Amino acid sequence: MSDNKEPKLRPGVCIPWEEKIKELPPICGDEELVRRKWEDIDQLAYIYIWHCLVSF
């Protein structure tokens, strides 16, 4: 049995905002707006990956 401690991702997420924010410089504007846009774009990537997976 594997003792893997990797966090489980929510459905529809490739890179969670909590991980992505660590890579970004400090946000001077509306952080909530940036988070929402990141999650929208990330969800599109997730949908694209699934589309490629099930279409071919």
PDB file of N, CA, C and O in Angstrom:
ATOM      1  N   MET A   1       0.833  -1.167   0.000  1.00  0.00           N
ATOM      2  CA  MET A   1       0.000   0.000   0.000  1.00  0.00           C
ATOM      3  C   MET A   1       0.884   1.239   0.000  1.00  0.00           C
ATOM      4  O   MET A   1       1.851   1.313   0.759  1.00  0.00           O
ATOM      5  N   SER A   2       0.565   2.198  -0.833  1.00  0.00           N
ATOM      6  CA  SER A   2       1.364   3.415  -0.955  1.00  0.00           C
ATOM      7  C   SER A   2       0.996   4.405   0.143  1.00  0.00           C
ATOM      8  O   SER A   2      -0.173   4.571   0.491  1.00  0.00           O
ATOM      9  N   ASP A   3       2.023   5.058   0.676  1.00  0.00           N
ATOM     10  CA  ASP A   3       1.803   6.077   1.697  1.00  0.00           C
ATOM     11  C   ASP A   3       2.005   7.448   1.067  1.00  0.00           C
ATOM     12  O   ASP A   3       2.858   8.224   1.497  1.00  0.00           O
ATOM     13  N   ASN A   4       1.207   7.736   0.039  1.00  0.00           N
ATOM     14  CA  ASN A   4       1.336   8.963  -0.728  1.00  0.00           C
ATOM     15  C   ASN A   4       0.613  10.099  -0.009  1.00  0.00           C
ATOM     16  O   ASN A   4      -0.574   9.993   0.301  1.00  0.00           O
ATOM     17  N   LYS A   5       1.338  11.186   0.253  1.00  0.00           N
ATOM     18  CA  LYS A   5       0.774  12.319   0.994  1.00  0.00           C
ATOM     19  C   LYS A   5       0.376  13.470   0.076  1.00  0.00           C
ATOM     20  O   LYS A   5       0.196  14.589   0.557  1.00  0.00           O
ATOM     21  N   GLU A   6       0.233  13.238  -1.221  1.00  0.00           N
ATOM     22  CA  GLU A   6      -0.157  14.299  -2.139  1.00  0.00           C
ATOM     23  C   GLU A   6      -1.594  14.736  -1.853  1.00  0.00           C
ATOM     24  O   GLU A   6      -2.465  13.901  -1.609  1.00  0.00           O
ATOM     25  N   PRO A   7      -1.838  16.049  -1.884  1.00  0.00           N
ATOM     26  CA  PRO A   7      -3.213  16.506  -1.634  1.00  0.00           C
ATOM     27  C   PRO A   7      -4.137  16.105  -2.772  1.00  0.00           C
ATOM     28  O   PRO A   7      -3.731  16.080  -3.934  1.00  0.00           O
ATOM     29  N   LYS A   8      -5.357  15.798  -2.438  1.00  0.00           N
ATOM     30  CA  LYS A   8      -6.335  15.451  -3.462  1.00  0.00           C
ATOM     31  C   LYS A   8      -6.899  16.735  -4.058  1.00  0.00           C
ATOM     32  O   LYS A   8      -7.219  17.683  -3.340  1.00  0.00           O
ATOM     33  N   LEU A   9      -7.015  16.747  -5.379  1.00  0.00           N
ATOM     34  CA  LEU A   9      -7.533  17.918  -6.073  1.00  0.00           C
ATOM     35  C   LEU A   9      -9.044  17.843  -6.183  1.00  0.00           C
ATOM     36  O   LEU A   9      -9.627  16.763  -6.287  1.00  0.00           O
ATOM     37  N   ARG A  10      -9.663  19.011  -6.156  1.00  0.00           N
ATOM     38  CA  ARG A  10     -11.103  19.073  -6.388  1.00  0.00           C
ATOM     39  C   ARG A  10     -11.358  18.770  -7.861  1.00  0.00           C
ATOM     40  O   ARG A  10     -10.495  19.039  -8.696  1.00  0.00           O
ATOM     41  N   PRO A  11     -12.507  18.225  -8.193  1.00  0.00           N
ATOM     42  CA  PRO A  11     -12.830  18.016  -9.609  1.00  0.00           C
ATOM     43  C   PRO A  11     -12.820  19.343 -10.358  1.00  0.00           C
ATOM     44  O   PRO A  11     -13.323  20.349  -9.857  1.00  0.00           O
ATOM     45  N   GLY A  12     -12.249  19.343 -11.557  1.00  0.00           N
ATOM     46  CA  GLY A  12     -12.207  20.538 -12.383  1.00  0.00           C
ATOM     47  C   GLY A  12     -11.005  21.427 -12.121  1.00  0.00           C
ATOM     48  O   GLY A  12     -10.964  22.566 -12.586  1.00  0.00           O
ATOM     49  N   VAL A  13     -10.015  20.916 -11.373  1.00  0.00           N
ATOM     50  CA  VAL A  13      -8.846  21.723 -11.019  1.00  0.00           C
ATOM     51  C   VAL A  13      -7.576  21.010 -11.455  1.00  0.00           C
ATOM     52  O   VAL A  13      -7.380  19.830 -11.162  1.00  0.00           O
ATOM     53  N   CYS A  14      -6.705  21.747 -12.166  1.00  0.00           N
ATOM     54  CA  CYS A  14      -5.378  21.231 -12.519  1.00  0.00           C
ATOM     55  C   CYS A  14      -4.350  21.701 -11.492  1.00  0.00           C
ATOM     56  O   CYS A  14      -3.651  20.889 -10.886  1.00  0.00           O
ATOM     57  N   ILE A  15      -4.263  23.009 -11.305  1.00  0.00           N
ATOM     58  CA  ILE A  15      -3.360  23.615 -10.316  1.00  0.00           C
ATOM     59  C   ILE A  15      -4.214  24.493  -9.407  1.00  0.00           C
ATOM     60  O   ILE A  15      -4.732  25.518  -9.850  1.00  0.00           O
ATOM     61  N   PRO A  16      -4.367  24.108  -8.150  1.00  0.00           N
ATOM     62  CA  PRO A  16      -5.201  24.892  -7.239  1.00  0.00           C
ATOM     63  C   PRO A  16      -4.649  26.294  -7.008  1.00  0.00           C
ATOM     64  O   PRO A  16      -3.439  26.510  -7.076  1.00  0.00           O
ATOM     65  N   TRP A  17      -5.522  27.226  -6.742  1.00  0.00           N
ATOM     66  CA  TRP A  17      -5.136  28.614  -6.482  1.00  0.00           C
ATOM     67  C   TRP A  17      -4.156  28.683  -5.313  1.00  0.00           C
ATOM     68  O   TRP A  17      -3.231  29.495  -5.332  1.00  0.00           O
ATOM     69  N   GLU A  18      -4.344  27.849  -4.308  1.00  0.00           N
ATOM     70  CA  GLU A  18      -3.488  27.866  -3.131  1.00  0.00           C
ATOM     71  C   GLU A  18      -2.032  27.582  -3.506  1.00  0.00           C
ATOM     72  O   GLU A  18      -1.126  28.114  -2.865  1.00  0.00           O
ATOM     73  N   GLU A  19      -1.787  26.761  -4.526  1.00  0.00           N
ATOM     74  CA  GLU A  19      -0.434  26.487  -4.999  1.00  0.00           C
ATOM     75  C   GLU A  19       0.052  27.604  -5.927  1.00  0.00           C
ATOM     76  O   GLU A  19       1.207  28.021  -5.845  1.00  0.00           O
ATOM     77  N   LYS A  20      -0.815  28.080  -6.797  1.00  0.00           N
ATOM     78  CA  LYS A  20      -0.425  29.085  -7.782  1.00  0.00           C
ATOM     79  C   LYS A  20      -0.046  30.404  -7.131  1.00  0.00           C
ATOM     80  O   LYS A  20       0.887  31.064  -7.589  1.00  0.00           O
ATOM     81  N   ILE A  21      -0.743  30.807  -6.074  1.00  0.00           N
ATOM     82  CA  ILE A  21      -0.477  32.089  -5.419  1.00  0.00           C
ATOM     83  C   ILE A  21       0.939  32.122  -4.851  1.00  0.00           C
ATOM     84  O   ILE A  21       1.530  33.195  -4.732  1.00  0.00           O
ATOM     85  N   LYS A  22       1.492  30.958  -4.498  1.00  0.00           N
ATOM     86  CA  LYS A  22       2.859  30.892  -3.966  1.00  0.00           C
ATOM     87  C   LYS A  22       3.891  31.256  -5.029  1.00  0.00           C
ATOM     88  O   LYS A  22       4.976  31.732  -4.697  1.00  0.00           O
ATOM     89  N   GLU A  23       3.564  31.038  -6.312  1.00  0.00           N
ATOM     90  CA  GLU A  23       4.483  31.316  -7.413  1.00  0.00           C
ATOM     91  C   GLU A  23       4.424  32.768  -7.890  1.00  0.00           C
ATOM     92  O   GLU A  23       5.340  33.236  -8.566  1.00  0.00           O
ATOM     93  N   LEU A  24       3.368  33.469  -7.546  1.00  0.00           N
ATOM     94  CA  LEU A  24       3.146  34.817  -8.057  1.00  0.00           C
ATOM     95  C   LEU A  24       3.767  35.883  -7.154  1.00  0.00           C
ATOM     96  O   LEU A  24       3.904  35.676  -5.948  1.00  0.00           O
ATOM     97  N   PRO A  25       4.144  37.024  -7.741  1.00  0.00           N
ATOM     98  CA  PRO A  25       4.592  38.143  -6.899  1.00  0.00           C
ATOM     99  C   PRO A  25       3.391  38.699  -6.133  1.00  0.00           C
ATOM    100  O   PRO A  25       2.250  38.363  -6.453  1.00  0.00           O
ATOM    101  N   PRO A  26       3.628  39.535  -5.138  1.00  0.00           N
ATOM    102  CA  PRO A  26       2.502  40.117  -4.385  1.00  0.00           C
ATOM    103  C   PRO A  26       1.513  40.825  -5.321  1.00  0.00           C
ATOM    104  O   PRO A  26       1.914  41.534  -6.244  1.00  0.00           O
ATOM    105  N   ILE A  27       0.232  40.621  -5.068  1.00  0.00           N
ATOM    106  CA  ILE A  27      -0.817  41.208  -5.893  1.00  0.00           C
ATOM    107  C   ILE A  27      -1.218  42.549  -5.290  1.00  0.00           C
ATOM    108  O   ILE A  27      -1.615  42.628  -4.128  1.00  0.00           O
ATOM    109  N   CYS A  28      -1.109  43.598  -6.097  1.00  0.00           N
ATOM    110  CA  CYS A  28      -1.419  44.948  -5.618  1.00  0.00           C
ATOM    111  C   CYS A  28      -2.898  45.289  -5.763  1.00  0.00           C
ATOM    112  O   CYS A  28      -3.406  46.161  -5.058  1.00  0.00           O
ATOM    113  N   GLY A  29      -3.583  44.615  -6.665  1.00  0.00           N
ATOM    114  CA  GLY A  29      -4.987  44.926  -6.916  1.00  0.00           C
ATOM    115  C   GLY A  29      -5.919  44.006  -6.159  1.00  0.00           C
ATOM    116  O   GLY A  29      -5.641  43.598  -5.031  1.00  0.00           O
ATOM    117  N   ASP A  30      -7.022  43.690  -6.795  1.00  0.00           N
ATOM    118  CA  ASP A  30      -8.073  42.862  -6.205  1.00  0.00           C
ATOM    119  C   ASP A  30      -7.684  41.385  -6.316  1.00  0.00           C
ATOM    120  O   ASP A  30      -7.800  40.783  -7.384  1.00  0.00           O
ATOM    121  N   GLU A  31      -7.229  40.814  -5.214  1.00  0.00           N
ATOM    122  CA  GLU A  31      -6.786  39.419  -5.225  1.00  0.00           C
ATOM    123  C   GLU A  31      -7.941  38.463  -5.537  1.00  0.00           C
ATOM    124  O   GLU A  31      -7.729  37.432  -6.175  1.00  0.00           O
ATOM    125  N   GLU A  32      -9.136  38.787  -5.102  1.00  0.00           N
ATOM    126  CA  GLU A  32     -10.307  37.946  -5.378  1.00  0.00           C
ATOM    127  C   GLU A  32     -10.571  37.861  -6.879  1.00  0.00           C
ATOM    128  O   GLU A  32     -10.909  36.791  -7.386  1.00  0.00           O
ATOM    129  N   LEU A  33     -10.422  38.971  -7.591  1.00  0.00           N
ATOM    130  CA  LEU A  33     -10.595  38.991  -9.042  1.00  0.00           C
ATOM    131  C   LEU A  33      -9.548  38.113  -9.725  1.00  0.00           C
ATOM    132  O   LEU A  33      -9.872  37.347 -10.633  1.00  0.00           O
ATOM    133  N   VAL A  34      -8.310  38.224  -9.294  1.00  0.00           N
ATOM    134  CA  VAL A  34      -7.232  37.404  -9.862  1.00  0.00           C
ATOM    135  C   VAL A  34      -7.499  35.932  -9.599  1.00  0.00           C
ATOM    136  O   VAL A  34      -7.302  35.098 -10.483  1.00  0.00           O
ATOM    137  N   ARG A  35      -7.946  35.605  -8.390  1.00  0.00           N
ATOM    138  CA  ARG A  35      -8.259  34.205  -8.047  1.00  0.00           C
ATOM    139  C   ARG A  35      -9.357  33.653  -8.943  1.00  0.00           C
ATOM    140  O   ARG A  35      -9.237  32.552  -9.478  1.00  0.00           O
ATOM    141  N   ARG A  36     -10.438  34.433  -9.104  1.00  0.00           N
ATOM    142  CA  ARG A  36     -11.555  33.972  -9.945  1.00  0.00           C
ATOM    143  C   ARG A  36     -11.103  33.741 -11.380  1.00  0.00           C
ATOM    144  O   ARG A  36     -11.471  32.738 -11.991  1.00  0.00           O
ATOM    145  N   LYS A  37     -10.309  34.661 -11.926  1.00  0.00           N
ATOM    146  CA  LYS A  37      -9.830  34.503 -13.297  1.00  0.00           C
ATOM    147  C   LYS A  37      -8.913  33.297 -13.420  1.00  0.00           C
ATOM    148  O   LYS A  37      -8.990  32.555 -14.399  1.00  0.00           O
ATOM    149  N   TRP A  38      -8.035  33.093 -12.424  1.00  0.00           N
ATOM    150  CA  TRP A  38      -7.157  31.919 -12.449  1.00  0.00           C
ATOM    151  C   TRP A  38      -7.994  30.636 -12.448  1.00  0.00           C
ATOM    152  O   TRP A  38      -7.727  29.720 -13.226  1.00  0.00           O
ATOM    153  N   GLU A  39      -8.989  30.571 -11.590  1.00  0.00           N
ATOM    154  CA  GLU A  39      -9.818  29.366 -11.519  1.00  0.00           C
ATOM    155  C   GLU A  39     -10.597  29.146 -12.808  1.00  0.00           C
ATOM    156  O   GLU A  39     -10.777  28.001 -13.220  1.00  0.00           O
ATOM    157  N   ASP A  40     -11.066  30.212 -13.458  1.00  0.00           N
ATOM    158  CA  ASP A  40     -11.750  30.080 -14.749  1.00  0.00           C
ATOM    159  C   ASP A  40     -10.818  29.493 -15.803  1.00  0.00           C
ATOM    160  O   ASP A  40     -11.190  28.562 -16.517  1.00  0.00           O
ATOM    161  N   ILE A  41      -9.615  30.033 -15.899  1.00  0.00           N
ATOM    162  CA  ILE A  41      -8.652  29.562 -16.895  1.00  0.00           C
ATOM    163  C   ILE A  41      -8.210  28.139 -16.585  1.00  0.00           C
ATOM    164  O   ILE A  41      -8.078  27.317 -17.491  1.00  0.00           O
ATOM    165  N   ASP A  42      -7.984  27.849 -15.325  1.00  0.00           N
ATOM    166  CA  ASP A  42      -7.563  26.509 -14.917  1.00  0.00           C
ATOM    167  C   ASP A  42      -8.648  25.484 -15.245  1.00  0.00           C
ATOM    168  O   ASP A  42      -8.344  24.366 -15.660  1.00  0.00           O
ATOM    169  N   GLN A  43      -9.897  25.862 -15.061  1.00  0.00           N
ATOM    170  CA  GLN A  43     -10.997  24.951 -15.374  1.00  0.00           C
ATOM    171  C   GLN A  43     -11.067  24.676 -16.880  1.00  0.00           C
ATOM    172  O   GLN A  43     -11.384  23.559 -17.289  1.00  0.00           O
ATOM    173  N   LEU A  44     -10.776  25.681 -17.702  1.00  0.00           N
ATOM    174  CA  LEU A  44     -10.736  25.459 -19.148  1.00  0.00           C
ATOM    175  C   LEU A  44      -9.651  24.457 -19.522  1.00  0.00           C
ATOM    176  O   LEU A  44      -9.856  23.613 -20.394  1.00  0.00           O
ATOM    177  N   ALA A  45      -8.497  24.548 -18.863  1.00  0.00           N
ATOM    178  CA  ALA A  45      -7.423  23.583 -19.109  1.00  0.00           C
ATOM    179  C   ALA A  45      -7.875  22.177 -18.727  1.00  0.00           C
ATOM    180  O   ALA A  45      -7.604  21.219 -19.451  1.00  0.00           O
ATOM    181  N   TYR A  46      -8.550  22.051 -17.610  1.00  0.00           N
ATOM    182  CA  TYR A  46      -9.057  20.753 -17.157  1.00  0.00           C
ATOM    183  C   TYR A  46     -10.048  20.165 -18.169  1.00  0.00           C
ATOM    184  O   TYR A  46      -9.986  18.983 -18.505  1.00  0.00           O
ATOM    185  N   ILE A  47     -10.948  21.004 -18.638  1.00  0.00           N
ATOM    186  CA  ILE A  47     -11.939  20.550 -19.631  1.00  0.00           C
ATOM    187  C   ILE A  47     -11.251  20.131 -20.922  1.00  0.00           C
ATOM    188  O   ILE A  47     -11.626  19.122 -21.520  1.00  0.00           O
ATOM    189  N   TYR A  48     -10.250  20.891 -21.363  1.00  0.00           N
ATOM    190  CA  TYR A  48      -9.508  20.560 -22.582  1.00  0.00           C
ATOM    191  C   TYR A  48      -8.811  19.202 -22.444  1.00  0.00           C
ATOM    192  O   TYR A  48      -8.858  18.380 -23.359  1.00  0.00           O
ATOM    193  N   ILE A  49      -8.174  18.977 -21.310  1.00  0.00           N
ATOM    194  CA  ILE A  49      -7.486  17.693 -21.081  1.00  0.00           C
ATOM    195  C   ILE A  49      -8.488  16.541 -21.137  1.00  0.00           C
ATOM    196  O   ILE A  49      -8.225  15.525 -21.780  1.00  0.00           O
ATOM    197  N   TRP A  50      -9.630  16.690 -20.472  1.00  0.00           N
ATOM    198  CA  TRP A  50     -10.640  15.638 -20.498  1.00  0.00           C
ATOM    199  C   TRP A  50     -11.201  15.438 -21.899  1.00  0.00           C
ATOM    200  O   TRP A  50     -11.441  14.304 -22.315  1.00  0.00           O
ATOM    201  N   HIS A  51     -11.408  16.512 -22.619  1.00  0.00           N
ATOM    202  CA  HIS A  51     -11.902  16.408 -23.994  1.00  0.00           C
ATOM    203  C   HIS A  51     -10.931  15.605 -24.848  1.00  0.00           C
ATOM    204  O   HIS A  51     -11.343  14.717 -25.595  1.00  0.00           O
ATOM    205  N   CYS A  52      -9.653  15.912 -24.740  1.00  0.00           N
ATOM    206  CA  CYS A  52      -8.642  15.156 -25.509  1.00  0.00           C
ATOM    207  C   CYS A  52      -8.619  13.691 -25.085  1.00  0.00           C
ATOM    208  O   CYS A  52      -8.470  12.800 -25.921  1.00  0.00           O
ATOM    209  N   LEU A  53      -8.764  13.450 -23.809  1.00  0.00           N
ATOM    210  CA  LEU A  53      -8.714  12.087 -23.291  1.00  0.00           C
ATOM    211  C   LEU A  53      -9.870  11.233 -23.798  1.00  0.00           C
ATOM    212  O   LEU A  53      -9.663  10.085 -24.191  1.00  0.00           O
ATOM    213  N   VAL A  54     -11.076  11.776 -23.794  1.00  0.00           N
ATOM    214  CA  VAL A  54     -12.242  10.979 -24.169  1.00  0.00           C
ATOM    215  C   VAL A  54     -12.551  11.011 -25.653  1.00  0.00           C
ATOM    216  O   VAL A  54     -13.317  10.181 -26.143  1.00  0.00           O
ATOM    217  N   SER A  55     -11.962  11.965 -26.385  1.00  0.00           N
ATOM    218  CA  SER A  55     -12.272  12.083 -27.810  1.00  0.00           C
ATOM    219  C   SER A  55     -11.405  11.193 -28.684  1.00  0.00           C
ATOM    220  O   SER A  55     -11.773  10.891 -29.820  1.00  0.00           O
ATOM    221  N   PHE A  56     -10.272  10.774 -28.176  1.00  0.00           N
ATOM    222  CA  PHE A  56      -9.367  10.000 -29.040  1.00  0.00           C
ATOM    223  C   PHE A  56      -9.127   8.619 -28.513  1.00  0.00           C
ATOM    224  O   PHE A  56      -8.390   7.845 -29.123  1.00  0.00           O
TER     225      PHE A  56
END
